[in-house]
Amino acid sequence: MRFVVTAGPTREFIDAVRFLSNPSTGRMGFAVARAARAAGHEVTLIAGPVSLKTPPGVTRIDVVSARDMLNAVRTVIARADVLVMTAAVADWRPAHCASRKLKKTEMSDTLHLVRNPDILKTINSLVGSPRRGDRLSARSASGPYQMGLIRIGFAAETGAPAAEAARKCREKGLDLVVGNDVTEPGSGFGTATNRVTFVTPDGTVQRLPLMSKLAVAHRIVSFAERRAKG
């Protein structure tokens, strides 16, 4: 299968040197890319600003902002079978970005923000959301996009993630949402481990024990393989 994986943070610039971002290091997404490639799949990794080496055999596209990431996903999604959105994409960006560094005396006490596009919702508008039983037949449908695209999202929360993961699963038409509590020891940004909860559209909630991010990644790849088989 052909995987598209997003990873890391995005940066939303205020001026030439200041930006809004988050602590994501990209380790979970890079682990998914590594696991998918190890399982024999073709992998395109779309990475925000991170300092990680590209897994062997993986095609990498580097991006900066949320809009950059959306454009990169749009470019490659036509050939994808699986989209795994591990990236911590900024929901908001400054309404205006100065091309130079602003002096303190020039900056307002109030920062005007505008909402970034929702990547998953935008992709849904392109690929549609076929009934699960239509997945295989949809693959042969005419048109530029894979109508049977398997979509996997993440929900990084500060507290029990299952409820928010279920909401995302319903509202964004996902096949799986992987939720985790980033305040829990060993499960936050930049850690080598993660404790996640799998939530699927039928309401199934599977809480996994603390394990390495690579082990979690292999579970995600196995889920996608099973879902592809129907």
GIDAVEN-V984883 format. One record per residue. N is the residue number from 1. SS is DSSP state (~ for helix, > for strand, _ for the rest). OMEGA is omega in degrees with one decimal (NA if undefined). NEAR is the number of other C-alpha atoms within 12 Angstrom. Layout:
n=N ss=SS omega=OMEGA near=NEAR
n=N ss=SS omega=OMEGA near=NEAR
This chain:
n=1 ss=_ omega=179.8 near=26
n=2 ss=> omega=-178.9 near=32
n=3 ss=> omega=165.4 near=43
n=4 ss=> omega=-176.8 near=48
n=5 ss=> omega=172.7 near=52
n=6 ss=> omega=-174.0 near=53
n=7 ss=> omega=173.1 near=44
n=8 ss=_ omega=179.8 near=39
n=9 ss=> omega=162.5 near=39
n=10 ss=_ omega=176.0 near=38
n=11 ss=_ omega=-179.3 near=37
n=12 ss=> omega=-168.3 near=36
n=13 ss=> omega=173.8 near=29
n=14 ss=_ omega=174.3 near=29
n=15 ss=_ omega=-174.2 near=24
n=16 ss=_ omega=-175.8 near=16
n=17 ss=_ omega=-177.4 near=16
n=18 ss=_ omega=179.8 near=21
n=19 ss=> omega=171.8 near=24
n=20 ss=> omega=179.7 near=25
n=21 ss=_ omega=-179.7 near=28
n=22 ss=_ omega=-172.1 near=26
n=23 ss=_ omega=-177.3 near=24
n=24 ss=_ omega=178.4 near=33
n=25 ss=_ omega=-179.2 near=30
n=26 ss=_ omega=-173.6 near=39
n=27 ss=~ omega=-179.4 near=41
n=28 ss=~ omega=-179.8 near=48
n=29 ss=~ omega=178.1 near=50
n=30 ss=~ omega=176.3 near=45
n=31 ss=~ omega=177.4 near=40
n=32 ss=~ omega=178.5 near=46
n=33 ss=~ omega=179.1 near=47
n=34 ss=~ omega=-178.5 near=37
n=35 ss=~ omega=-180.0 near=32
n=36 ss=~ omega=179.1 near=40
n=37 ss=~ omega=179.1 near=29
n=38 ss=~ omega=178.7 near=21
n=39 ss=_ omega=175.5 near=23
n=40 ss=_ omega=-177.7 near=19
n=41 ss=_ omega=173.9 near=27
n=42 ss=> omega=-172.0 near=27
n=43 ss=> omega=168.1 near=40
n=44 ss=> omega=-177.4 near=41
n=45 ss=> omega=178.4 near=47
n=46 ss=> omega=-168.9 near=46
n=47 ss=> omega=168.6 near=46
n=48 ss=_ omega=-176.8 near=42
n=49 ss=_ omega=178.9 near=32
n=50 ss=_ omega=-178.7 near=31
n=51 ss=_ omega=-178.3 near=17
n=52 ss=_ omega=177.3 near=22
n=53 ss=_ omega=179.5 near=21
n=54 ss=_ omega=176.3 near=27
n=55 ss=_ omega=-179.6 near=23
n=56 ss=_ omega=176.4 near=20
n=57 ss=_ omega=-177.6 near=20
n=58 ss=_ omega=174.1 near=29
n=59 ss=> omega=-174.5 near=26
n=60 ss=> omega=173.2 near=30
n=61 ss=> omega=179.5 near=27
n=62 ss=> omega=179.1 near=31
n=63 ss=_ omega=179.8 near=28
n=64 ss=_ omega=-173.0 near=31
n=65 ss=_ omega=176.3 near=36
n=66 ss=~ omega=179.5 near=39
n=67 ss=~ omega=173.8 near=27
n=68 ss=~ omega=-178.4 near=28
n=69 ss=~ omega=177.1 near=43
n=70 ss=~ omega=-179.4 near=33
n=71 ss=~ omega=178.9 near=22
n=72 ss=~ omega=178.2 near=28
n=73 ss=~ omega=178.8 near=39
n=74 ss=~ omega=-176.4 near=28
n=75 ss=~ omega=-172.1 near=20
n=76 ss=~ omega=-170.6 near=30
n=77 ss=~ omega=-177.0 near=39
n=78 ss=~ omega=-178.4 near=26
n=79 ss=~ omega=-171.7 near=26
n=80 ss=_ omega=170.5 near=32
n=81 ss=_ omega=-176.6 near=36
n=82 ss=> omega=172.9 near=45
n=83 ss=> omega=178.6 near=49
n=84 ss=> omega=-175.9 near=45
n=85 ss=> omega=176.2 near=48
n=86 ss=_ omega=-174.8 near=45
n=87 ss=_ omega=173.8 near=48
n=88 ss=> omega=-173.1 near=40
n=89 ss=_ omega=179.4 near=43
n=90 ss=_ omega=178.6 near=34
n=91 ss=_ omega=-174.4 near=24
n=92 ss=> omega=174.0 near=28
n=93 ss=> omega=175.5 near=28
n=94 ss=> omega=-179.9 near=26
n=95 ss=_ omega=-179.8 near=17
n=96 ss=_ omega=177.1 near=19
n=97 ss=_ omega=178.9 near=24
n=98 ss=_ omega=-178.6 near=19
n=99 ss=_ omega=178.8 near=12
n=100 ss=_ omega=176.4 near=14
n=101 ss=_ omega=179.1 near=17
n=102 ss=_ omega=173.9 near=17
n=103 ss=_ omega=-179.7 near=14
n=104 ss=~ omega=-177.5 near=10
n=105 ss=~ omega=-180.0 near=8
n=106 ss=~ omega=-172.6 near=12
n=107 ss=_ omega=178.1 near=17
n=108 ss=_ omega=174.0 near=11
n=109 ss=_ omega=-178.8 near=8
n=110 ss=_ omega=177.9 near=10
n=111 ss=_ omega=-179.1 near=18
n=112 ss=_ omega=-178.4 near=15
n=113 ss=> omega=172.7 near=18
n=114 ss=> omega=-175.1 near=15
n=115 ss=> omega=173.6 near=17
n=116 ss=_ omega=174.9 near=25
n=117 ss=_ omega=175.8 near=21
n=118 ss=_ omega=-173.2 near=25
n=119 ss=~ omega=-177.9 near=35
n=120 ss=~ omega=179.1 near=40
n=121 ss=~ omega=178.6 near=25
n=122 ss=~ omega=178.7 near=22
n=123 ss=~ omega=176.8 near=34
n=124 ss=~ omega=179.6 near=27
n=125 ss=~ omega=179.1 near=17
n=126 ss=~ omega=-173.4 near=23
n=127 ss=~ omega=-177.3 near=33
n=128 ss=_ omega=-179.3 near=27
n=129 ss=_ omega=-177.2 near=29
n=130 ss=_ omega=173.3 near=25
n=131 ss=_ omega=-175.2 near=19
n=132 ss=~ omega=-179.0 near=25
n=133 ss=~ omega=-179.7 near=15
n=134 ss=~ omega=-170.2 near=19
n=135 ss=~ omega=-175.3 near=25
n=136 ss=~ omega=179.4 near=21
n=137 ss=~ omega=-179.6 near=18
n=138 ss=~ omega=-179.4 near=24
n=139 ss=~ omega=-177.4 near=25
n=140 ss=_ omega=-179.2 near=15
n=141 ss=_ omega=178.2 near=16
n=142 ss=_ omega=179.9 near=13
n=143 ss=_ omega=-171.6 near=15
n=144 ss=_ omega=-174.3 near=18
n=145 ss=_ omega=177.3 near=26
n=146 ss=_ omega=-176.1 near=33
n=147 ss=_ omega=-179.1 near=33
n=148 ss=_ omega=-177.7 near=40
n=149 ss=_ omega=174.7 near=42
n=150 ss=> omega=-174.5 near=47
n=151 ss=> omega=-179.2 near=47
n=152 ss=> omega=-179.5 near=41
n=153 ss=> omega=178.8 near=45
n=154 ss=> omega=175.6 near=43
n=155 ss=> omega=177.4 near=35
n=156 ss=> omega=-173.2 near=37
n=157 ss=> omega=171.8 near=25
n=158 ss=_ omega=-173.5 near=19
n=159 ss=_ omega=-179.3 near=19
n=160 ss=_ omega=-172.0 near=21
n=161 ss=_ omega=-169.7 near=31
n=162 ss=~ omega=-177.0 near=32
n=163 ss=~ omega=179.7 near=27
n=164 ss=~ omega=177.0 near=28
n=165 ss=~ omega=178.5 near=38
n=166 ss=~ omega=178.3 near=32
n=167 ss=~ omega=179.6 near=24
n=168 ss=~ omega=180.0 near=32
n=169 ss=~ omega=-179.6 near=32
n=170 ss=~ omega=-170.6 near=22
n=171 ss=~ omega=-176.5 near=19
n=172 ss=_ omega=175.8 near=30
n=173 ss=_ omega=-175.4 near=33
n=174 ss=_ omega=175.5 near=41
n=175 ss=_ omega=-179.4 near=44
n=176 ss=> omega=168.7 near=43
n=177 ss=> omega=179.0 near=46
n=178 ss=> omega=-177.6 near=45
n=179 ss=> omega=172.2 near=40
n=180 ss=> omega=178.1 near=41
n=181 ss=> omega=-173.9 near=29
n=182 ss=_ omega=177.1 near=27
n=183 ss=_ omega=-178.2 near=19
n=184 ss=_ omega=179.5 near=21
n=185 ss=_ omega=178.9 near=18
n=186 ss=_ omega=-174.5 near=21
n=187 ss=_ omega=-176.6 near=33
n=188 ss=_ omega=178.7 near=31
n=189 ss=_ omega=173.1 near=33
n=190 ss=_ omega=-179.7 near=27
n=191 ss=_ omega=176.8 near=24
n=192 ss=_ omega=-177.1 near=25
n=193 ss=> omega=177.4 near=27
n=194 ss=> omega=172.8 near=34
n=195 ss=_ omega=-170.1 near=36
n=196 ss=> omega=174.8 near=40
n=197 ss=> omega=175.8 near=36
n=198 ss=> omega=177.0 near=38
n=199 ss=> omega=-178.6 near=35
n=200 ss=_ omega=-174.0 near=33
n=201 ss=_ omega=-179.8 near=24
n=202 ss=_ omega=177.9 near=17
n=203 ss=_ omega=178.9 near=19
n=204 ss=_ omega=177.9 near=19
n=205 ss=> omega=179.6 near=23
n=206 ss=> omega=179.4 near=23
n=207 ss=> omega=-178.6 near=23
n=208 ss=_ omega=178.3 near=24
n=209 ss=_ omega=175.6 near=18
n=210 ss=_ omega=179.9 near=23
n=211 ss=> omega=178.5 near=23
n=212 ss=> omega=178.2 near=24
n=213 ss=~ omega=176.6 near=35
n=214 ss=~ omega=177.1 near=27
n=215 ss=~ omega=174.9 near=25
n=216 ss=~ omega=-179.3 near=37
n=217 ss=~ omega=178.2 near=37
n=218 ss=~ omega=176.6 near=26
n=219 ss=~ omega=-179.8 near=27
n=220 ss=~ omega=179.0 near=44
n=221 ss=~ omega=178.1 near=40
n=222 ss=~ omega=177.3 near=24
n=223 ss=~ omega=-178.7 near=28
n=224 ss=~ omega=178.5 near=37
n=225 ss=~ omega=178.6 near=23
n=226 ss=~ omega=-178.6 near=16
n=227 ss=~ omega=179.4 near=26
n=228 ss=~ omega=-180.0 near=27
n=229 ss=_ omega=178.5 near=17
n=230 ss=_ omega=NA near=17
